[in-house]
Structures are given as C-alpha cells and as structure tokens.
Amino acid sequence: MTQTISPEEIGDILGLAAARDQRTVGDGDVLAWYDDLNAARVTFTDARQALTRFYVQQAAIPADRRFRVTTPDVIELARKIRNERVANFVYEPPADREESGIEFRARYRAQLDAVASGRVAAPPHRPALEGGPAPALVPKLRGLLRALPDAEDDTAPTDTAEVPVGAMTVQCPRCKARIGRRCKTPSGRPRPPHPPRVQVAAGGTYDPSAERAEEQRRRAASEAALTA
C-alpha cells in the first residue's frame, strides 16, 4: 500500500478532531485511520481540509444530532474537495512540440494531480469558446453554401435550388435566422431569404430605418390609391 499520509500526520489529524469533539485517541485509532486514509490515497492537506469542512457542516445540525467524524466522512469530503479543484481544469500541451500518446497521458495525469492536490491553482471559471466565423473565411463561403431544411421542419422543401446561393452565409438581419438556417415567417413557417439577408450576403448593408421608411411610403401610396 502506497503511503500518502504518515502515522505522524494521522496523529495530527486525530489531534485536531479531538480538539473539536473531545474524543480520546489511542494507538488503535491511529492504525485504523492510517490504513483507511492510505487505502483511499488521502493526503494530509486533503484530510485536514476535509476535517474542517466536516465540522463547519456540523454547525448547521442541532447539537443533539451531531456526531464525531470517522474515516468514511474524511474520505468522502476529501474526494469532493479534489473534484471541486479540477472542475475547471484545462490541459496545457507543450508549446514547442507534439506529444506522443504516452507523453500526453503522463503529462495530463501530472497536471490533473497537481490541480487536484491543490499544488497548482485551477482556473476560477470554465473557459468558453469565443468569437464568430473567421472574417477571412466568410467571403470564401459565399457562393458555396446553400440552405438545408431543418430536420424538425416537415414543411421545408427538399429542393433548395430556389434558395439564393450565398444568402445562408449570414444571419438574417430581419428574422435573425442563423447561418445555414432558412428564414421564417412570423408564424414560424420557412420562407425564401428576406431581401435584407440577400443584400447583406452580397456585401451590402442593412438599414432598418430606411426599410421602415420605405414600408410607410408604400402604405401611404396604397391608401392614397384607395381613396382616389
């Protein structure tokens, strides 16, 4: 059995427990805790933090229902602490060369253990992917990408020849359809790309205020024709 915590450290842990719950500690206690914590590969640092967390949690329990800490309590809390440390773990490959499979596994395990043990601080937040399509790539996609029917949309036509090539390489500025997705009517039915989307895909710009002004002009012209 590999030793991760020594008998002297076990004595210190039991001494800290006795200072909190007034237990008596004998040689049998030290031997039992030594066997259990080493079998679970619990280090002194993890055991001490687990002990502190245990008694902090006990403060929320009524006095008549509190109990003394045991090795299963320490092992369970120590594992939780290690898992919390590696929640945002990010592997860092070597910057100057590629790794073999054996090298990757050894390096990965070493980094993971360093973070899990607390020797190396883990990122406080989980990293997220950022940014959109590469600006240099979008122009090259125009003229190549056609729309595909949504898998869940039975009303979408299977023949997409009528969809303007390139219109699907940009998000629709009117209905906000994502890249590669068909435009939708207000009721949610698929429709040909909105004119502003075709305009933007061709390299133009979209001005919502100008579009609203044009709609008002047409509405006024229609009303004038009806009242003439």
Buried (B, 14 or more C-beta within 10 A) or exposed (E): EEEBBEBEBBBBBBEBBBEBEEEEBEEEBBEBBBEBBBEBBBBBBBBBBBBBBBBEEBEEEEEEEEEBBBBEBBBBBBBEBBEEBBEEBEEEEEEEEEEEEEEBEEBBEEBBEBBBBBEEEBEEEEEEEEEEEEEEEBEEBBEEBBBBBBEEBEEBEEEBEEBBBBBBBBBBBBBEBEBBBBBBEEEEEBBBBBEBBBBBBEEEEBEEEEBEEEEEEEEEEEEEEEEE
